[in-house]
Amino acid sequence: MKDIKSKVQNLNPSIQPRNMEVMIGEHKNIYESLVVITKRAKQLNVDLKKELYQKLEEFAETSDAIEEIHENKEQIEISKFYERIPNPVIISMDEFLNEEVHYRYTEKKKYYDED
């Protein structure tokens, strides 16, 4: 995965209205476009979770005492950064519209009867 910090730097985390004609693009089918965007968002979500857990794992302490909870400022900053990252759907939509997502069909299905 590319450096997510630089990728989301200029992204607006708010939901914005989109032009459907631009989203459809060469597909001529909005549902195919949405499937591509959704699958990429799921990939991003898994990658972000994995990255966050790896970073937070460095701070994990095995302690039996509940009273001994320490606040680590670096850990708090990492958590705040991941909370401010835009939703993976917004990131994948931006990638799709900028043609940064590459996809292919595994097999072509026939939706009509051939006589």
N, C-alpha and C positions, 0 to 999 in steps of 0.2 A: 504494500500500500504506500502511496506517495505520502509525503509529509502532510498530515491532516491539518497541522497548524497553519501552513501557508495556503492550503486549499480553501479553508473556510474563513480566511482573514477578511475578505470583502463581501462575504455572503450575508444577506439580510436574514436573520433567523425567523422573521415573521412570515406568515402565510400571505402570498400575493396572488391576485388573479392572473391567469395565464391565457394566452391566445390559443384556442383549440387548433386552429389551422397550423400554427407553428409546431405544436406538439405532435400533430398527426404526421407532418413531414412527408417523407417518401412512402410510409407504410400504407396510407389511405385507410387506416383502421386505428381508431383511438384505443381499442382494447389491446392491440399488440404493443402499442407504445407504452401503455400503462403496465403491461406485464413486464416489459424490459426495465422500466423504472422501479417497479416493485422488487424484482429479483435483485437489482443492484443495491437497493436500500437494505434488503436483508443481508447482503454480503457486507455492506458498510457497518451495519449494526453489530454483526458478529465480530468484525475486526476491531471496532471501537471498544466493545466489551472486553475482548481478549487483551487489548493494549492497556486498558484501564486496570484490569485485574493484575497484570504483570507489574505495573508501576506501583500499585498499592501493596502488592505482595512483599515488596522490599521493606515496608514498614511493619509488617506483621510480626508480632511478638507472641510467643507462647508463654502465657502466664496463667497461673491458677487463681490468682487473687482478682476479684472483680473490682476492688477499690483502686487498683493500680492502672488506671487508664490514663495515658498521657496524650496530650494534644500535640501534634506535630504540625507546625505551620506549613511545611513543604507539602505534607499530605493533604492539608486543607486546600492549598492552592491548586494542586493537581485535581482534586475533586471539583473545585469551582470551575476550572477550565473545562472539564468534561460536561459540566452542567450548562455552560454557556454555548457549547457547540450546537449549531443548528441540527434539527431533526435529520436523520439519515435520508428521509424522503426528499427533503429540500435539497440536500447535497446531491442525491442521485438525479433529481430533476434538472439541476443546474448542469451536471455532467452530460445528461442526455441532450439538453438543448444546445450545449456547446460541442456536441458530437465527440465527446471523450469516452463514450461507452461503446464498446465493440461487442456485437452479438451475432449469433448465427442460428439457423434453424437446424435441429437435429434430423428431422424428417419432415417431409411435406405431406400434409394430410389432405385428402380430397373431401370437400364439403358438398359435392354434387355428384349425382349419378351419371356415369358415362354409359351411353348406349352403344 
